[in-house]
Amino acid sequence: MTITAAMVKELRELTGAGVMACKNALVETDGNQEEAIEVLRKKGEATAVKKSGRIAAEGIVYTVVKDGKAAIVEVNSETDFVAKNEKFQTFVANVAEQIVDSDAADMDAFMAEPWKLDASKTVKDELVSQIAVIGENMNIRRFERITTDGVVVSYIHAGGRIGVLVEADAPQSPVVEEALRNVAMQVAALNAKFVSQDEISEEYKEHEKAILLEQIKNDPKESQKPEKVINGMIMGRLNKEFKEVCLLDQVYVKAEDGKQSVAKYLEEVSKEVGATVTLKKFVRFETGEGLEKKEENFAEEVAAQMK
């Protein structure tokens, strides 16, 4: 029987196994899909199917910086126990090393790339293999790269719970790198949304204004104030909010006086190195942010597995 690309594609979607594994299983079973699934299961290639429904919201964030390039990636696992596993961490490190040199524009393109350590497999194939070996559902959730003529540094917090990249137009120097690492620690701690107010869209501003207006309308005292006063209150609160979400406007966490902004701190660094240090971009990944986490009783989970 002729094994078509459509048959391989369908089996792959059903099992999560690699392309060649699916093709070989179909050849072995003369195109019988159900028997091919059993073949893949017996070989461990379809182990991911059983696990794909489980929520993978733990894991780690990993960064790589080299030769003016940087990459940050989040890879998820089901449990924190596996996230601390050496095999899992080695896989994540290898993924990050591949991403920093990759040209993939999105996750689909990256997953289809040949695996750097074994070109006979794709990244997706290697992920499926690792799921089978480690025994938990895993997911390469997201990544981002930075290529710069300036300086880029990384910071990892709490063993990979949070990862940050910071890029600046600045001369290469230990002083600059230390300063940017301090800024990266700031990003990890205070979770800025923007570098500066210049990045804030009008749509975002109007959305925040509308929320503040509704808050005032729902306050019996404030809602009775003149429109001009209300508008002033909204702008005052908006500016306060922007100072909290814009990195350059935030109070620098290491400031001795508790007042110096990140922008003022970088001005001091610029004077020290004799060149302007201009913050361009930052990326912050926090493991599992936005993902639903499955809460299970450990004793109940063990009992369920023994049934």
DRENSEKE-303783 format. One record per residue (C-alpha): x, y, z; residue number from 1. Coordinates in nm, 2 decimals. Each point is the difference from the previous one (the first is absolute). Example, Ala and Ser with C-alpha at 12.3 -4.5 7.8 and 13.67 -1.06 7.14 Angstrom:
% DRENSEKE-303783
PT    east   north      up  num
PT    1.23   -0.45    0.78    1
PT    0.14    0.34   -0.07    2
% end
This chain:
% DRENSEKE-303783
PT    east   north      up  num
PT    0.00    0.00    0.00    1
PT    0.12    0.35   -0.08    2
PT    0.06    0.21    0.31    3
PT   -0.11    0.36   -0.08    4
PT    0.11    0.32    0.16    5
PT   -0.36    0.06    0.12    6
PT    0.00   -0.34    0.18    7
PT    0.33    0.09    0.17    8
PT   -0.13    0.34    0.10    9
PT   -0.32   -0.14    0.15   10
PT    0.19   -0.26    0.20   11
PT    0.24    0.26    0.12   12
PT   -0.29    0.23    0.12   13
PT   -0.15   -0.30    0.18   14
PT    0.31   -0.11    0.17   15
PT    0.25    0.29    0.02   16
PT    0.27   -0.24   -0.13   17
PT    0.26    0.11   -0.26   18
PT   -0.05    0.00   -0.37   19
PT    0.23   -0.29   -0.08   20
PT   -0.13   -0.20    0.30   21
PT   -0.35    0.04   -0.13   22
PT    0.10   -0.10   -0.35   23
PT    0.19   -0.31    0.11   24
PT   -0.29   -0.11    0.22   25
PT   -0.24    0.04   -0.29   26
PT    0.23   -0.20   -0.22   27
PT    0.03   -0.27    0.26   28
PT   -0.37   -0.03    0.04   29
PT   -0.08    0.04   -0.38   30
PT   -0.18    0.33    0.07   31
PT   -0.23   -0.12    0.28   32
PT   -0.03    0.31    0.22   33
PT   -0.11   -0.17    0.32   34
PT    0.27   -0.26   -0.02   35
PT    0.26    0.27   -0.08   36
PT   -0.11    0.18    0.32   37
PT    0.06   -0.31    0.20   38
PT    0.35   -0.04   -0.16   39
PT    0.09    0.36    0.09   40
PT   -0.13   -0.06    0.36   41
PT    0.20   -0.31    0.04   42
PT    0.32    0.18   -0.12   43
PT   -0.07    0.28    0.24   44
PT   -0.04    0.25   -0.29   45
PT   -0.36    0.07    0.08   46
PT    0.05    0.05    0.38   47
PT   -0.07    0.37   -0.05   48
PT   -0.36   -0.07   -0.10   49
PT   -0.09   -0.12    0.35   50
PT    0.17    0.30    0.15   51
PT   -0.10    0.28   -0.24   52
PT   -0.32    0.07    0.19   53
PT    0.18    0.07    0.32   54
PT    0.07    0.36    0.10   55
PT    0.36    0.10   -0.03   56
PT    0.03    0.32    0.20   57
PT    0.33   -0.06    0.19   58
PT    0.34    0.00   -0.16   59
PT    0.28    0.26   -0.04   60
PT    0.10    0.30   -0.20   61
PT    0.35   -0.01   -0.15   62
PT    0.22    0.26   -0.17   63
PT    0.31   -0.01   -0.23   64
PT    0.21    0.30   -0.09   65
PT    0.29   -0.02   -0.25   66
PT    0.16    0.21   -0.27   67
PT   -0.25    0.29    0.01   68
PT   -0.30   -0.24    0.00   69
PT   -0.23   -0.12    0.27   70
PT   -0.28   -0.24    0.04   71
PT   -0.26   -0.06    0.28   72
PT   -0.23   -0.31    0.00   73
PT   -0.26   -0.14    0.23   74
PT   -0.04   -0.38    0.01   75
PT   -0.28   -0.14    0.21   76
PT   -0.04   -0.33    0.19   77
PT   -0.29   -0.13    0.21   78
PT    0.19    0.01    0.33   79
PT    0.26    0.20    0.18   80
PT    0.18   -0.33    0.08   81
PT    0.06   -0.06   -0.37   82
PT    0.10    0.36   -0.06   83
PT    0.29   -0.06    0.23   84
PT    0.09   -0.33   -0.18   85
PT    0.35    0.01   -0.16   86
PT   -0.13   -0.16   -0.33   87
PT   -0.28    0.26   -0.02   88
PT    0.25    0.29    0.06   89
PT    0.24   -0.13   -0.25   90
PT   -0.27   -0.02   -0.26   91
PT   -0.11    0.36    0.07   92
PT    0.36    0.12   -0.02   93
PT    0.04   -0.17   -0.34   94
PT   -0.33    0.15   -0.12   95
PT    0.13    0.35    0.10   96
PT    0.33   -0.06   -0.18   97
PT   -0.19   -0.09   -0.32   98
PT   -0.23    0.30    0.03   99
PT    0.28    0.25    0.03  100
PT    0.14   -0.11   -0.34  101
PT   -0.34   -0.07   -0.16  102
PT   -0.17    0.22   -0.27  103
PT   -0.35   -0.14    0.09  104
PT   -0.25    0.28    0.02  105
PT   -0.26   -0.19    0.21  106
PT   -0.04   -0.32    0.20  107
PT   -0.14   -0.21   -0.29  108
PT    0.31    0.08   -0.21  109
PT    0.23   -0.07    0.29  110
PT   -0.16   -0.34    0.08  111
PT    0.04   -0.10   -0.36  112
PT    0.38    0.07    0.00  113
PT    0.25   -0.29    0.00  114
PT    0.11   -0.06    0.36  115
PT    0.35    0.14    0.03  116
PT    0.14   -0.31    0.18  117
PT   -0.16   -0.25   -0.24  118
PT   -0.10    0.13   -0.34  119
PT   -0.20   -0.32   -0.07  120
PT   -0.26    0.14    0.24  121
PT   -0.20    0.33    0.03  122
PT   -0.02    0.20    0.32  123
PT   -0.36   -0.13    0.03  124
PT    0.13   -0.36   -0.03  125
PT    0.25    0.06    0.27  126
PT   -0.26    0.15    0.23  127
PT   -0.22   -0.30   -0.05  128
PT    0.30   -0.23    0.08  129
PT    0.07    0.20    0.32  130
PT   -0.36   -0.03    0.11  131
PT    0.03   -0.38   -0.04  132
PT    0.32   -0.01    0.19  133
PT   -0.09    0.24    0.28  134
PT   -0.36   -0.12    0.04  135
PT   -0.18    0.34    0.01  136
PT   -0.17    0.22   -0.25  137
PT    0.24    0.28   -0.10  138
PT   -0.04    0.30   -0.22  139
PT    0.24    0.25   -0.16  140
PT   -0.24    0.29    0.07  141
PT    0.17    0.31   -0.14  142
PT    0.33    0.16   -0.09  143
PT    0.15    0.33   -0.10  144
PT    0.33    0.10   -0.15  145
PT    0.20    0.33    0.01  146
PT    0.28    0.09   -0.25  147
PT    0.18    0.32    0.08  148
PT    0.31    0.21   -0.08  149
PT   -0.02    0.13    0.36  150
PT   -0.01   -0.20    0.32  151
PT   -0.24   -0.27    0.11  152
PT    0.00   -0.17    0.34  153
PT   -0.21   -0.27    0.17  154
PT   -0.12   -0.07    0.35  155
PT   -0.16   -0.31    0.14  156
PT   -0.19    0.01    0.33  157
PT   -0.09   -0.29    0.23  158
PT    0.16   -0.27   -0.20  159
PT   -0.20    0.08   -0.32  160
PT   -0.33    0.12    0.15  161
PT    0.06    0.34   -0.17  162
PT    0.23    0.09   -0.29  163
PT    0.09    0.34   -0.14  164
PT    0.19    0.14   -0.30  165
PT    0.10    0.37   -0.01  166
PT    0.14    0.17   -0.31  167
PT    0.17    0.34   -0.01  168
PT    0.18    0.22   -0.25  169
PT    0.32    0.04    0.19  170
PT    0.37   -0.08   -0.02  171
PT    0.12   -0.35    0.11  172
PT    0.14    0.03    0.35  173
PT   -0.02   -0.18    0.34  174
PT   -0.16    0.31    0.15  175
PT   -0.28    0.01   -0.26  176
PT   -0.06   -0.37    0.03  177
PT   -0.03    0.02    0.38  178
PT   -0.24    0.30   -0.04  179
PT   -0.22   -0.19   -0.24  180
PT    0.00   -0.31    0.22  181
PT   -0.12    0.23    0.28  182
PT   -0.28    0.12   -0.23  183
PT   -0.08   -0.36   -0.09  184
PT   -0.04   -0.08    0.37  185
PT   -0.23    0.30    0.02  186
PT   -0.21   -0.13   -0.29  187
PT   -0.02   -0.34    0.17  188
PT   -0.11    0.16    0.33  189
PT   -0.24    0.27   -0.11  190
PT   -0.14   -0.14   -0.33  191
PT    0.01    0.32   -0.21  192
PT   -0.22   -0.01   -0.31  193
PT    0.18    0.26   -0.21  194
PT    0.35    0.15   -0.03  195
PT   -0.14    0.36    0.00  196
PT   -0.32    0.18   -0.05  197
PT    0.08    0.04   -0.37  198
PT   -0.09   -0.36   -0.04  199
PT   -0.35    0.04    0.14  200
PT   -0.27   -0.01   -0.27  201
PT   -0.29    0.25   -0.01  202
PT   -0.23   -0.30    0.02  203
PT    0.16   -0.11    0.33  204
PT   -0.02    0.35    0.14  205
PT   -0.37    0.04   -0.09  206
PT   -0.08   -0.34    0.14  207
PT    0.16    0.09    0.34  208
PT   -0.17    0.34   -0.01  209
PT   -0.34   -0.18   -0.04  210
PT    0.07   -0.22    0.29  211
PT    0.10    0.29    0.23  212
PT   -0.31    0.19   -0.11  213
PT   -0.22   -0.29    0.10  214
PT    0.17   -0.03    0.33  215
PT   -0.08    0.37    0.07  216
PT   -0.36   -0.04   -0.12  217
PT   -0.04   -0.28    0.25  218
PT    0.13    0.22    0.29  219
PT   -0.29    0.20    0.16  220
PT    0.23    0.29    0.09  221
PT    0.23    0.02   -0.29  222
PT   -0.28   -0.04   -0.26  223
PT   -0.15    0.33    0.12  224
PT    0.31    0.21   -0.08  225
PT    0.01    0.23   -0.30  226
PT    0.11   -0.16   -0.34  227
PT    0.32    0.21    0.00  228
PT    0.10   -0.13    0.34  229
PT   -0.09   -0.36   -0.10  230
PT    0.22    0.03   -0.32  231
PT    0.29    0.13    0.21  232
PT   -0.05   -0.30    0.24  233
PT    0.01   -0.24   -0.29  234
PT    0.32    0.15   -0.14  235
PT    0.17    0.00    0.34  236
PT   -0.08   -0.37    0.06  237
PT    0.09   -0.09   -0.36  238
PT    0.35    0.16    0.04  239
PT    0.05   -0.18    0.33  240
PT   -0.09   -0.33   -0.17  241
PT    0.24    0.07   -0.29  242
PT    0.28    0.05    0.25  243
PT   -0.07   -0.34    0.13  244
PT   -0.02   -0.19   -0.33  245
PT    0.27    0.19   -0.19  246
PT    0.35   -0.13    0.08  247
PT    0.19    0.33   -0.04  248
PT   -0.25    0.18    0.23  249
PT    0.01   -0.26    0.27  250
PT    0.19    0.07    0.32  251
PT    0.33   -0.18   -0.03  252
PT   -0.02   -0.29    0.26  253
PT    0.36    0.05    0.11  254
PT   -0.03    0.38    0.03  255
PT    0.15    0.11    0.33  256
PT   -0.24    0.29    0.04  257
PT   -0.30   -0.21   -0.11  258
PT   -0.09    0.27   -0.26  259
PT    0.24   -0.04   -0.29  260
PT   -0.16   -0.13   -0.32  261
PT    0.14   -0.26   -0.23  262
PT    0.05    0.28   -0.26  263
PT    0.21    0.20    0.25  264
PT    0.20   -0.31    0.09  265
PT    0.09   -0.06   -0.36  266
PT    0.09    0.37   -0.04  267
PT    0.26   -0.05    0.28  268
PT    0.13   -0.31   -0.18  269
PT    0.03    0.19   -0.32  270
PT    0.21    0.26    0.17  271
PT    0.22   -0.27    0.15  272
PT    0.07   -0.17   -0.34  273
PT    0.01    0.33   -0.20  274
PT   -0.27   -0.12   -0.24  275
PT   -0.38    0.00   -0.01  276
PT   -0.16   -0.32    0.12  277
PT   -0.34   -0.01   -0.17  278
PT   -0.24   -0.27    0.11  279
PT   -0.16   -0.15   -0.31  280
PT   -0.19   -0.32    0.10  281
PT   -0.07   -0.25    0.27  282
PT   -0.17   -0.34   -0.01  283
PT   -0.14   -0.16    0.32  284
PT   -0.13   -0.36    0.02  285
PT   -0.15   -0.14    0.31  286
PT   -0.06   -0.38    0.01  287
PT   -0.36   -0.09   -0.03  288
PT   -0.14    0.35   -0.01  289
PT   -0.34    0.00   -0.16  290
PT   -0.03   -0.38    0.02  291
PT   -0.25   -0.19    0.20  292
PT    0.17   -0.21    0.27  293
PT   -0.15   -0.33    0.09  294
PT   -0.03   -0.04    0.38  295
PT    0.01   -0.37    0.11  296
PT    0.04   -0.18    0.32  297
PT    0.32   -0.20   -0.02  298
PT   -0.15   -0.29    0.20  299
PT   -0.30   -0.01   -0.23  300
PT    0.22    0.01   -0.31  301
PT    0.21   -0.30    0.12  302
PT   -0.32   -0.19    0.09  303
PT   -0.14    0.08   -0.35  304
PT    0.31   -0.14   -0.16  305
PT   -0.02   -0.32    0.20  306
PT   -0.35   -0.08   -0.12  307
% end
